[in-house]
């Protein structure tokens, strides 16, 4: 298996960008289990000025290194599926917690069948569930 850092460096190189210390630090800060808000990311990258973090994220979005997970009008950032297993998300509309949902073969098959019925070639997809997490559900009952 190819290491995430190698994939990261390859994507940058293939898109004509260099592997800088700032970009490496931002990438490492994102290489965790939880998606981060930009505020949280800036806090994790205290040694880097805020503008450089935002520029790195803008580049990472442009070339497919990260993706945004919208929670209402706000968003969090996570590494794209190129750095881990394909998954979907459930977002708590009360506390904002985002839960990664592992890939489900039945769901993926249904998506492929739906696309085939419409003669559509799928190049990617995201499914976002919105509701209440376990803790918020308990608190409302």
Order of alpha helices (4+ residues) and beta strands (2+ residues): alpha-alpha-alpha-alpha-beta-beta-beta-beta-alpha-beta-alpha
